Amino acid sequence: MEQRSKSLILFTFIIIFLVVIICTVKKVYDNHIDAEYTVLEKKLTESAKSCFLDKICEGEETTFGFLVKSGYLTSTVNPVTKEYIQDDLVIKCIDYKCSVDVR
């Protein structure tokens, strides 16, 4: 009986340990992905803001393809999917505050 309870306690601790490790790894991975997208979005929005400040971009929207053609960016890769970003990605700028949704 004593051996069985020791085995049960050991098994319980192993399960708890594995759950904690798996949850920690998932959280770290999700934070890493969020950070990569944040860097990409900042790169896109800063380039769009520069385009609007130089009065090359007009209106409230521009596209990624226009920024590449204008020389503000080079072809950029999505950090998660490793595919090139589509040229028709829209970047909105209102009062020089730009936003884009890459995710």
N, CA and C of each residue as an Amber inpcrd file, in Angstrom:
protein
   309
   0.8210000  -1.1900000   0.0000000   0.0000000   0.0000000   0.0000000
   0.8710000   1.2620000   0.0000000   1.9360000   1.2210000   0.7890000
   2.8190000   2.3700000   0.8880000   3.5280000   2.6370000  -0.4590000
   3.9380000   1.5930000  -1.1380000   4.5850000   1.7260000  -2.4470000
   3.6320000   2.3420000  -3.4710000   2.3910000   1.9430000  -3.3840000
   1.3980000   2.4550000  -4.3290000   1.1680000   3.9580000  -4.1260000
   1.1010000   4.4100000  -2.8900000   0.8800000   5.8360000  -2.6270000
   2.1080000   6.6540000  -3.0370000   3.3090000   6.1260000  -2.8650000
   4.5160000   6.8240000  -3.3040000   4.5260000   6.9480000  -4.8280000
   4.1270000   5.9040000  -5.4920000   4.0690000   5.9330000  -6.9560000
   3.0240000   6.9370000  -7.4370000   1.9040000   6.9870000  -6.7630000
   0.8520000   7.9250000  -7.1270000   1.3090000   9.3740000  -6.9190000
   1.9970000   9.6380000  -5.8320000   2.5180000  10.9790000  -5.5480000
   3.5550000  11.3670000  -6.6070000   4.4440000  10.4490000  -6.9390000
   5.4540000  10.7120000  -7.9580000   4.8100000  10.9840000  -9.3240000
   3.8270000  10.1800000  -9.6700000   3.1130000  10.3600000 -10.9270000
   2.4130000  11.7190000 -10.9710000   1.8110000  12.1230000  -9.8680000
   1.1330000  13.4160000  -9.7800000   2.1200000  14.5660000  -9.9560000
   3.2680000  14.4880000  -9.3260000   4.2790000  15.5370000  -9.4740000
   4.8120000  15.6060000 -10.9040000   4.9820000  14.4870000 -11.5390000
   5.4530000  14.4750000 -12.9260000   4.4240000  15.1310000 -13.8410000
   3.1550000  14.8120000 -13.6420000   2.0920000  15.4040000 -14.4510000
   2.0450000  16.9250000 -14.2380000   2.1240000  17.3680000 -12.9960000
   2.0970000  18.8050000 -12.7050000   3.3070000  19.4960000 -13.3380000
   4.4660000  18.8720000 -13.2340000   5.6820000  19.4190000 -13.8130000
   5.5450000  19.5600000 -15.3330000   5.0280000  18.5460000 -15.9870000
   4.8460000  18.5940000 -17.4410000   3.8440000  19.6680000 -17.8570000
   2.7730000  19.8130000 -17.1070000   1.7800000  20.8430000 -17.4260000
   2.4010000  22.2290000 -17.3010000   3.1710000  22.4670000 -16.2690000
   3.8190000  23.7650000 -16.0720000   4.8180000  24.0320000 -17.2030000
   5.6090000  23.0470000 -17.5630000   6.5980000  23.2150000 -18.6280000
   5.9160000  23.5070000 -19.9650000   4.8780000  22.7630000 -20.2880000
   4.1810000  22.9530000 -21.5640000   3.5360000  24.3360000 -21.6270000
   2.9030000  24.7700000 -20.5530000   2.2820000  26.0950000 -20.5290000
   3.3280000  27.2060000 -20.6580000   4.4680000  27.0370000 -20.0120000
   5.5350000  28.0310000 -20.0900000   6.0970000  28.1260000 -21.5000000
   6.3450000  27.0020000 -22.1290000   6.8780000  27.0050000 -23.4870000
   5.8900000  27.6590000 -24.4460000   4.6190000  27.3710000 -24.2980000
   3.6020000  27.9750000 -25.1670000   3.5510000  29.4840000 -24.9840000
   3.6140000  29.9600000 -23.7600000   3.5700000  31.3960000 -23.5010000
   4.8010000  32.0970000 -24.0780000   5.9640000  31.5120000 -23.9180000
   7.1850000  32.1010000 -24.4620000   7.1130000  32.1510000 -25.9870000
   6.6400000  31.0830000 -26.6030000   6.5110000  31.0460000 -28.0650000
   5.5190000  32.0980000 -28.5580000   4.3780000  32.2350000 -27.8990000
   3.3850000  33.2300000 -28.2930000   3.9290000  34.6530000 -28.1490000
   4.6810000  34.9100000 -27.0800000   5.2890000  36.2270000 -26.8960000
   6.3200000  36.5130000 -27.9920000   7.0500000  35.4950000 -28.3950000
   8.0390000  35.6440000 -29.4580000   7.3600000  36.0020000 -30.7820000
   6.2860000  35.3230000 -31.1040000   5.5450000  35.5980000 -32.3340000
   4.9670000  37.0140000 -32.2920000   4.4070000  37.4120000 -31.1640000
   3.8640000  38.7690000 -31.0270000   4.9530000  39.8230000 -31.2290000
   6.1330000  39.5770000 -30.6920000   7.2390000  40.5210000 -30.8410000
   7.6730000  40.6250000 -32.3020000   7.7130000  39.5120000 -33.0110000
   8.0840000  39.5490000 -34.4280000   7.0700000  40.3470000 -35.2420000
   5.7910000  40.1520000 -34.9810000   4.7660000  40.9130000 -35.6870000
   4.8200000  42.3940000 -35.3260000   5.1260000  42.7090000 -34.0790000
   5.2230000  44.1000000 -33.6640000   6.3430000  44.8070000 -34.4160000
   7.4820000  44.1390000 -34.5680000   8.6040000  44.7290000 -35.3050000
   8.2190000  44.9650000 -36.7600000   7.5670000  43.9930000 -37.3820000
   7.1500000  44.1360000 -38.7750000   6.1470000  45.2730000 -38.9350000
   5.1680000  45.3490000 -38.0450000   4.1670000  46.4110000 -38.1350000
   4.7930000  47.7920000 -37.9380000   5.7510000  47.9080000 -37.0260000
   6.4210000  49.1950000 -36.8220000   7.2290000  49.5890000 -38.0520000
   7.8720000  48.6210000 -38.6670000   8.6400000  48.8980000 -39.8810000
   7.7320000  49.4280000 -40.9860000   6.5860000  48.7950000 -41.1600000
   5.6410000  49.2210000 -42.1880000   5.0470000  50.5940000 -41.8840000
   4.6410000  50.8020000 -40.6350000   4.0010000  52.0750000 -40.2990000
   4.9870000  53.2440000 -40.3380000   6.2310000  53.0200000 -39.9400000
   7.2190000  54.1000000 -40.0010000   7.5380000  54.4750000 -41.4410000
   7.5940000  53.4790000 -42.3180000   7.8350000  53.7690000 -43.7310000
   6.6580000  54.5320000 -44.3340000   5.4490000  54.1330000 -43.9800000
   4.2670000  54.8390000 -44.4810000   4.2260000  56.2630000 -43.9490000
   4.5720000  56.4470000 -42.7070000   4.5790000  57.7900000 -42.1260000
   5.5900000  58.6760000 -42.8500000   6.7580000  58.1270000 -43.1670000
   7.7590000  58.8860000 -43.9180000   7.2420000  59.2680000 -45.2970000
   6.5380000  58.3470000 -45.9280000   5.9620000  58.6220000 -47.2480000
   4.9450000  59.7630000 -47.1740000   4.1040000  59.7550000 -46.1570000
   3.1190000  60.8210000 -46.0070000   3.7790000  62.1510000 -45.6290000
   4.8220000  62.1140000 -44.8120000   5.5180000  63.3470000 -44.4440000
   6.2250000  63.9550000 -45.6470000   6.7190000  63.1140000 -46.5590000
   7.3790000  63.6050000 -47.7670000   6.3780000  64.0160000 -48.8470000
   5.0860000  63.8700000 -48.5570000   3.9910000  64.2260000 -49.4760000
   3.9920000  63.3970000 -50.7620000   4.5540000  62.2050000 -50.7160000
   4.5020000  61.3070000 -51.8720000   3.2180000  60.4870000 -51.8080000
   2.8590000  60.0310000 -50.6320000   1.5980000  59.3150000 -50.4440000
   0.5000000  60.3350000 -50.1750000  -0.6570000  60.1090000 -50.7770000
  -1.7730000  61.0350000 -50.6110000  -2.9840000  60.2850000 -50.0920000
  -3.9130000  61.0150000 -49.5110000  -5.1160000  60.4060000 -48.9690000
  -4.8520000  59.8670000 -47.5680000  -5.6360000  58.8800000 -47.1840000
  -5.4730000  58.2750000 -45.8590000  -4.9380000  56.8570000 -45.9230000
  -4.7850000  56.3100000 -47.1290000  -4.3240000  54.9290000 -47.2630000
  -3.2340000  54.8280000 -48.3080000  -2.3680000  53.8770000 -48.1010000
  -1.3640000  53.5120000 -49.0880000  -1.2080000  51.9970000 -49.0510000
  -0.5210000  51.4640000 -50.0170000  -0.3200000  50.0150000 -50.0500000
   1.1460000  49.6920000 -49.8920000   1.3890000  48.4690000 -49.5110000
   2.7540000  47.9920000 -49.3630000   3.4840000  48.0600000 -50.7040000
   2.7920000  47.6960000 -51.7740000   3.3960000  47.7270000 -53.1040000
   3.8330000  49.1300000 -53.5020000   3.0280000  50.1460000 -53.1760000
   3.3950000  51.5250000 -53.4860000   4.6250000  51.9460000 -52.7010000
   4.7290000  51.5420000 -51.4500000   5.9010000  51.8920000 -50.6410000
   7.1650000  51.2400000 -51.1970000   7.0310000  50.0220000 -51.7100000
   8.1900000  49.3510000 -52.3090000   8.5980000  50.0710000 -53.5920000
   7.6160000  50.4090000 -54.4350000   7.9100000  51.1060000 -55.6940000
   8.5020000  52.4920000 -55.4480000   8.0800000  53.1310000 -54.3640000
   8.5740000  54.4750000 -54.0460000   9.9360000  54.4450000 -53.3660000
  10.4210000  53.2880000 -52.9920000  11.7490000  53.1760000 -52.3920000
  11.7770000  53.2820000 -50.8820000  10.6300000  53.2490000 -50.2330000
  10.5920000  53.3410000 -48.7750000  10.8170000  51.9880000 -48.1070000
  10.5590000  50.9220000 -48.8190000  10.7260000  49.5680000 -48.2860000
  11.2880000  48.6680000 -49.3740000  11.8020000  47.5440000 -48.9320000
  12.1420000  46.4740000 -49.8610000  11.1470000  45.3480000 -49.6290000
  11.1560000  44.3700000 -50.4780000  10.2470000  43.2370000 -50.2800000
  10.4930000  42.6400000 -48.9100000   9.4360000  42.4570000 -48.1660000
   9.5290000  42.0020000 -46.7840000   8.8260000  40.6670000 -46.6340000
   9.3440000  39.8610000 -45.7220000   8.8140000  38.5190000 -45.4960000
   8.0410000  38.4960000 -44.1840000   6.8960000  37.8240000 -44.1900000
   6.1350000  37.6090000 -42.9640000   6.9790000  36.7190000 -42.0530000
   7.2340000  37.1240000 -40.8080000   8.1390000  36.3690000 -39.9450000
   7.6300000  34.9840000 -39.5450000   6.3450000  34.7560000 -39.6130000
   5.8070000  33.4690000 -39.1880000   5.6220000  32.5290000 -40.3740000
   4.9800000  33.0170000 -41.4220000   4.6900000  32.1480000 -42.5630000
   5.8520000  32.0590000 -43.5430000   6.8200000  32.9610000 -43.4450000
   7.9850000  33.0130000 -44.3270000   7.6080000  33.2320000 -45.7870000
   6.4840000  33.8730000 -46.0200000   6.0500000  34.2310000 -47.3660000
   6.1910000  35.7390000 -47.5400000   6.3770000  36.1720000 -48.7840000
   6.4570000  37.6020000 -49.0440000   5.1090000  38.2570000 -48.7640000
   5.1680000  39.4730000 -48.2710000   3.9490000  40.2140000 -47.9800000
   3.3300000  40.6480000 -49.3080000   2.0200000  40.5320000 -49.4020000
   1.2970000  40.8880000 -50.6160000   1.3870000  42.3920000 -50.8770000
   1.4910000  42.7510000 -52.1470000   1.5930000  44.1660000 -52.5130000
   0.3230000  44.9540000 -52.2340000  -0.8000000  44.2740000 -52.0930000
  -2.0600000  44.9870000 -51.8710000  -2.3960000  45.1730000 -50.3920000
  -1.4450000  44.9510000 -49.5050000  -1.6490000  45.1810000 -48.0710000
  -1.8470000  46.6820000 -47.8460000  -2.9480000  47.0550000 -47.2080000
  -3.3010000  48.4630000 -47.0180000  -2.7800000  48.9580000 -45.6750000
  -2.1450000  50.1310000 -45.7110000  -1.6560000  50.8000000 -44.5060000
  -2.4350000  52.1060000 -44.3990000  -3.1290000  52.2900000 -43.3000000
  -3.9570000  53.4750000 -43.0990000  -3.2070000  54.4910000 -42.2390000
  -3.2470000  55.7370000 -42.6600000  -2.6130000  56.8210000 -41.9010000
  -3.5970000  57.9710000 -41.7520000  -3.9120000  58.2850000 -40.5210000
  -4.7860000  59.4140000 -40.2220000  -4.0170000  60.3320000 -39.2760000
  -3.7940000  61.5630000 -39.7090000  -3.0200000  62.5430000 -38.9380000
  -1.6370000  61.9980000 -38.5770000  -1.0000000  61.3540000 -39.5280000
   0.3480000  60.7990000 -39.4000000   0.4550000  59.7020000 -38.3420000
  -0.6550000  59.1060000 -37.9900000  -0.6710000  57.9410000 -37.1120000
  -1.0890000  56.7540000 -37.9790000  -0.1380000  55.9140000 -38.2730000
  -0.3770000  54.8300000 -39.2140000  -0.6640000  53.5370000 -38.4820000
  -1.4440000  52.6740000 -39.1390000  -1.7570000  51.3580000 -38.5820000
  -1.8780000  50.3550000 -39.7150000  -1.5290000  49.1310000 -39.4010000
  -1.5920000  48.0360000 -40.3620000  -1.8620000  46.7520000 -39.5830000
  -2.5360000  45.8310000 -40.2210000  -2.8010000  44.5380000 -39.5820000
  -2.2130000  43.4460000 -40.4660000  -1.0750000  42.9180000 -40.0570000
  -0.3860000  41.8810000 -40.8130000  -0.8380000  40.4940000 -40.3740000
  -1.2270000  40.3850000 -39.1460000  -1.5770000  39.0780000 -38.5870000
  -2.7760000  38.5700000 -39.2520000
